[in-house]
Amino acid sequence: MSVKNRFKELRYTLNLSQKKMAEDIDISYIMVQNYEYGKNPVSDSTLLKLRNKYNVNPDWLINGTGSMFLGSSKTIIPECIKLPYFKEVSAAAGSGALVYDENTVEYMSIPSTLIKITHSNDVSIINAVGDSMYPLIDNNDFIIIDLSQKQFLTEGIYVIHIDDTLLVKKLQKIPNGVILVSENPQYKPIELTIDNFTSDNVAIIGKVVSVIKNFGREI
């Protein structure tokens, strides 16, 4: 695992936003982003601030040796939620239901501090594929979906089945329909009329309620 991925893992373990971490250790928000994107090496002054504020082990962050935190005061085992993880996902045509072979479903224990859900019923995990939602969602990140939210009531990120394609997009309302927006500006928005959006060829699988970074992937 690279330094930038360990930096991300540290922030997620501490359950901090990039902005909050920047405020806590008195560095710029852009610098936190640069560390996580690997644009800048983590400076000695930042290492000292991380150690003083969070008891972070500098050797772990830079070299990957030892524990994330110095001593045992920060060694906290968080409460976990066990969720089904679909390695291979397809969608039933028109129904918006996940179709799977029982033998291909695994279960993942996710720290409750990393996910924004109040219940585990109808909540599942799949992988993101591609870079259309980068930098919010990277290729192979874990997407946590609330399968009970199959109606487009509020703007947000949804998993949508269109014809034979499963998409992860931000949904926004427009006067005569719905627009599917990517975070990556290289991908053009997709506009759907009300008739198209409510047709049998389009189904909302669920709303994305959280994203867990896949730190094990090669970048």
Legacy VTK file of the C-alpha trace (Angstrom):
# vtk DataFile Version 3.0
C-alpha trace
ASCII
DATASET POLYDATA
POINTS 219 float
0.000 0.000 0.000
1.312 3.441 -0.918
1.702 6.459 1.378
-1.267 8.208 -0.237
-3.497 5.195 0.409
-2.335 4.947 4.028
-3.091 8.650 4.440
-6.633 8.028 3.149
-7.005 4.986 5.384
-5.920 7.045 8.396
-8.499 9.735 7.689
-11.280 7.187 7.198
-10.287 5.356 10.389
-10.524 8.651 12.283
-13.893 9.292 10.593
-12.805 12.737 9.398
-13.581 14.735 6.298
-10.659 16.251 4.419
-11.743 19.689 5.633
-11.956 18.604 9.283
-8.530 16.946 9.223
-7.025 20.070 7.655
-8.533 22.205 10.419
-7.391 19.825 13.163
-3.727 19.843 12.149
-3.633 23.410 10.791
-2.832 22.727 7.145
-4.741 23.650 4.005
-7.601 21.574 2.646
-5.759 21.445 -0.700
-2.696 19.974 1.015
-4.783 17.119 2.434
-6.083 16.443 -1.073
-2.552 16.544 -2.489
-1.373 14.007 0.094
-4.235 11.664 -0.790
-3.660 12.030 -4.533
0.095 11.522 -4.103
0.933 14.953 -5.504
3.074 15.923 -2.501
5.149 13.878 -0.047
3.956 14.124 3.552
6.169 16.768 5.168
7.992 16.349 8.471
5.890 19.132 9.991
2.673 17.340 8.989
3.973 14.068 10.440
4.649 15.852 13.722
1.174 17.397 13.747
-0.441 14.023 13.039
1.523 12.427 15.867
0.678 15.186 18.333
-3.006 15.401 17.395
-3.948 11.776 16.705
-0.999 9.779 18.088
-0.212 8.566 14.553
2.846 6.369 14.058
5.034 8.160 11.436
6.803 4.890 10.506
3.464 3.307 9.635
2.381 6.244 7.485
5.646 6.587 5.544
7.010 3.033 5.481
4.027 0.848 6.333
5.760 -0.624 9.385
4.217 -1.046 12.814
0.723 -0.032 13.891
-1.242 2.957 12.667
-1.187 4.525 16.132
1.522 4.765 18.766
0.762 2.939 22.002
-2.638 1.507 22.774
-4.660 4.636 23.526
-5.887 4.854 19.923
-6.328 1.121 19.384
-10.108 1.049 19.304
-12.097 -1.746 17.723
-15.161 -0.041 16.238
-18.600 -1.590 16.102
-19.110 -3.256 12.731
-22.132 -3.890 10.541
-22.218 -7.068 8.465
-23.495 -6.411 4.941
-23.902 -8.634 1.861
-21.270 -8.017 -0.806
-22.146 -8.849 -4.427
-19.006 -9.526 -6.439
-21.072 -10.159 -9.552
-24.245 -8.142 -9.912
-26.934 -8.108 -12.596
-30.367 -6.513 -12.608
-33.715 -8.070 -13.394
-35.091 -6.304 -16.471
-37.463 -3.562 -15.408
-37.895 -4.632 -11.786
-34.968 -2.863 -10.177
-34.081 -5.950 -8.178
-30.648 -7.430 -7.746
-30.361 -10.923 -9.172
-27.658 -13.170 -7.824
-26.578 -16.695 -7.164
-26.634 -17.384 -3.412
-23.230 -19.045 -3.711
-21.589 -15.866 -5.047
-22.634 -13.601 -2.174
-20.073 -12.805 0.499
-20.435 -10.722 3.633
-18.258 -7.810 4.704
-17.958 -6.345 8.186
-17.816 -2.562 7.845
-16.986 -0.235 10.781
-20.146 1.682 11.621
-18.137 4.932 11.728
-17.472 4.666 7.984
-21.031 4.319 6.745
-23.994 6.655 6.875
-26.888 4.309 7.511
-29.310 3.881 10.378
-30.256 0.299 9.509
-28.739 -2.690 7.730
-31.937 -4.028 6.158
-31.962 -3.789 2.356
-28.392 -2.451 2.347
-25.771 -4.132 0.165
-22.292 -3.570 -1.255
-21.075 -3.687 -4.852
-17.928 -2.496 -6.596
-17.652 0.638 -8.686
-16.219 0.127 -12.163
-14.619 2.887 -14.220
-13.733 6.506 -13.530
-16.883 8.435 -14.446
-17.480 9.373 -10.786
-13.831 10.160 -9.986
-12.634 11.641 -7.652
-15.680 10.975 -5.462
-15.710 7.290 -6.407
-12.618 5.520 -7.737
-12.471 2.372 -9.822
-13.031 -0.687 -7.574
-14.224 1.333 -4.579
-16.963 -0.302 -2.534
-20.379 1.321 -2.975
-22.924 0.865 -0.202
-26.473 0.967 -1.559
-29.805 1.332 0.209
-31.985 -0.940 -1.930
-35.173 0.354 -0.303
-34.757 3.755 -1.990
-36.045 2.927 -5.460
-37.865 6.214 -6.011
-36.140 9.418 -7.104
-37.373 11.679 -4.315
-34.225 13.663 -3.538
-31.110 14.460 -5.535
-28.160 12.217 -4.842
-26.075 9.374 -6.243
-28.006 6.328 -7.401
-27.327 2.975 -9.020
-29.526 2.821 -12.114
-30.271 0.021 -14.531
-30.759 1.311 -18.089
-31.352 -1.349 -20.729
-28.445 -3.756 -20.130
-26.175 -1.281 -18.328
-25.718 -0.704 -14.602
-24.708 2.928 -13.943
-23.633 4.902 -10.894
-24.628 8.538 -11.437
-25.753 11.665 -9.667
-29.441 12.271 -10.419
-30.757 15.804 -10.762
-34.191 17.046 -11.751
-34.642 19.226 -14.834
-37.883 20.831 -16.091
-38.872 18.015 -18.449
-37.083 15.046 -16.964
-33.974 13.869 -15.181
-30.276 14.359 -15.874
-27.595 11.788 -15.002
-24.388 13.575 -14.049
-20.840 12.233 -13.696
-18.285 13.740 -11.319
-15.610 13.341 -13.986
-15.999 16.249 -16.463
-14.759 14.015 -19.290
-18.147 12.294 -19.274
-21.121 14.176 -20.697
-24.414 14.303 -18.763
-27.214 12.008 -19.894
-30.669 13.572 -20.163
-33.809 11.470 -19.879
-37.339 12.678 -20.450
-39.991 11.826 -17.884
-41.372 9.184 -20.246
-37.944 7.603 -20.720
-37.123 7.725 -17.010
-40.373 5.995 -16.060
-40.232 3.411 -18.852
-39.657 -0.308 -18.320
-36.084 0.094 -19.595
-35.037 2.221 -16.619
-35.008 1.136 -12.981
-33.436 2.580 -9.854
-31.613 -0.179 -7.988
-31.007 1.964 -4.917
-29.393 5.081 -3.520
-25.684 5.227 -2.702
-25.427 6.029 0.999
-21.683 5.631 1.460
-18.437 4.859 -0.357
-15.598 2.838 1.155
-12.215 3.299 -0.460
-10.609 0.081 -1.680
-7.109 0.679 -0.328
-5.883 -2.716 -1.464
-6.020 -1.900 -5.153
-2.961 -0.934 -7.148
-2.852 2.725 -8.193
LINES 1 220
219 0 1 2 3 4 5 6 7 8 9 10 11 12 13 14 15 16 17 18 19 20 21 22 23 24 25 26 27 28 29 30 31 32 33 34 35 36 37 38 39 40 41 42 43 44 45 46 47 48 49 50 51 52 53 54 55 56 57 58 59 60 61 62 63 64 65 66 67 68 69 70 71 72 73 74 75 76 77 78 79 80 81 82 83 84 85 86 87 88 89 90 91 92 93 94 95 96 97 98 99 100 101 102 103 104 105 106 107 108 109 110 111 112 113 114 115 116 117 118 119 120 121 122 123 124 125 126 127 128 129 130 131 132 133 134 135 136 137 138 139 140 141 142 143 144 145 146 147 148 149 150 151 152 153 154 155 156 157 158 159 160 161 162 163 164 165 166 167 168 169 170 171 172 173 174 175 176 177 178 179 180 181 182 183 184 185 186 187 188 189 190 191 192 193 194 195 196 197 198 199 200 201 202 203 204 205 206 207 208 209 210 211 212 213 214 215 216 217 218
